[in-house]
């Protein structure tokens, strides 16, 4: 349920642009991308399937990376709201083959490097190992380059867009409370 009225959409875009930065927002929030984001229907069955652009292994990895990026707290996490399916949809309908390749190469590199380092697939590693691995990418160390660092930031922006345009992200996480603790309008001035 990503249906949002135009006033709410405008406020969302302004807030999201401030959250992720202007340059990334310009890349992610063109008119075609906004329309695709707002009409995407998530698959919340919990079953991960191959996407239109991403294969099954990439989708499983992306679900786990989404969950690590926006973990489950008192609300569901990034993997729970189908950010991986959302990203595949956005890549298919809104981005060039070069941009699609940027994400698929990053995911393939993560799959390869994780297996080479520990002998285990990324999704079979402990959460601590996974977070250490992702931190290495963000810091461009232990075999990762500045390109990988740039690509993981681009991917995390997609995850944020997917999460915050979902029903949960838009209605619970972004729920602004103008008067925390309540409003008390008639308090005598002394």
N, C-alpha and C positions, 0 to 999 in steps of 0.2 A: 504494500500500500504506500506508494510514493506520490500520491496525489496531493499537491500543495497549491493553494491559491497564489495568484501573481504577487500580491503584497507580501505574503510569507516567503515566497521564493526570492524576492528581491532582498528581504532582510537576511535570509539564509545565505545568499551569495555574498553579500557584504560581510557578514560575520565569518563565513568560511574563507574568504579572501584574506581577511585579517589574520585568521588562524594559521593558514599555511603560507602566507606570503604572496605578494602580487605576481611575481614571475611564474611561480608554479600555478597559481590560480588562473592566469591567462592561458596556460597550457591546458588545464583541466576543464575550464568552465566556458568553452565556446558554446554558441547556441545549440549546436547539434549534440554536444556532450550533455548539456543540461536537460534537453528533451529526452535523451536516452536514459539519463539517470532517473528522471522523475517518472518514467513509464516502466522501468524495470520491475518485474515481479519476482521476488526472491523465491528460491526453492528451499524451504525450511525442513525438508524431510530428514536431514542429517546425512543422507547418502551423497557421496561425492562422485560425480561422473565427469567424463571428459567434456571439455567445452568446445566451442567453435574454433578458438585459436589455441588454447592450451590443452595439452594432453592430460591424461588421468594423473600421472605422477606430478606434473606441474600444478594441477588443481589441488591435489592433496597437500602438497608443500605450501601452496598459497593459502589454503585454509588454515594451516598451522601458523604460518607467519602472520596472518590476519589476527588470529587468536592471541598471539604473543604481543602484537602491536597494540591491540585494544583488548585486554584480558577481561574475563568475566568477573564482575564484582557484584553489586546488588542489581545490576542489569546484565544482559547477555553480552558476550564479547563479539569481536569482529568476525570470527569464524562461524559463530552461531547465527548471524544475520545474512550469511551467504555473500560476504564481501568478495570471495573468490569467484563466484558466478557473476557478480556485478562487474568485476574487473574484466573478465573474459568478454562479457557483453559490451562494455565500453570500448575495449580494444577492437572488437569486430566492427562496430558501427561508427566509431568516431575517430579512429586513429590510423595513420598510414602504416604500410608494411614495415617501414623502418622503425617506427615507434613500437609496433608489435614485436619486432625482432629484439628490440632493446629489453623488453620484459622477459621474453622467452629465453634469451641468452643468459640473463641474470638468474632466472630460476634453474636453468640447466647447470649453470656454474655452481650454484648452491648445492644442488643434488650431487654433482660430481665431487666438489670439495669436501662435503660432509662425509661422504662414503670413503674418500681417500684418507681423511684425517683419522677417523675413528673406526672405520670398517662397518659402521651402522648407517642406515638411511637417516636423513635428518629427522623424520617424524618418529623414528624409534629411539632417538636420543633423549636424555633427560631434559627437562625444561631448563635447567642451569646450563647444560651444554649448548642447547639451542640458543639461549640468550647470549652466551659468550660468543658463539659463532656469528650471530647477527651484529653484535657489537664490533667484532673484527671487521665486518663489511663496512660498517658506518665509520670506522676509524681508518679504513684502507690499510690494514696490516695483516700479517700472516697469510700472504698470498693474494690478497685483494687489492685492487687498484683504485685510483680516484674515479675511474669510470664506473666501477662497481658501486662505489660510495654514492655517486650521483644517481645511479639507477635505483638503488635501494630507497633513496629519498623520494624519487619519483613514484616508486611502488607504494611507499607509505602514504603518500598524498592520495593515491587511488584508494587505499584502504580507508583513510579518513573520509573521503568523499562518499564511498560506499556505505560506511557505517552511519554517517550523519545525515544521509538522505533516506535511510531506512526508517521504518515506523518507530522502532525503539530509539534510534539515535535522535530523530527529530522531535519525538514527543516526550521522551524521558530525559535523555542526556542534555539536550539543548533547551530544556524547559527552564526558562528564565523566571526567577522569583524576584520581582521588583522590590518587595518589602520582606526580606527574610525575617521570620519571627512574627510576621503580621503587621498590619498598619493600625496605629492608634491615632486617630485624627484630632480628637478634642482633648488635648492635655493643657491644663492651665499653665500660663507662663508666670514665673515668679522671679 
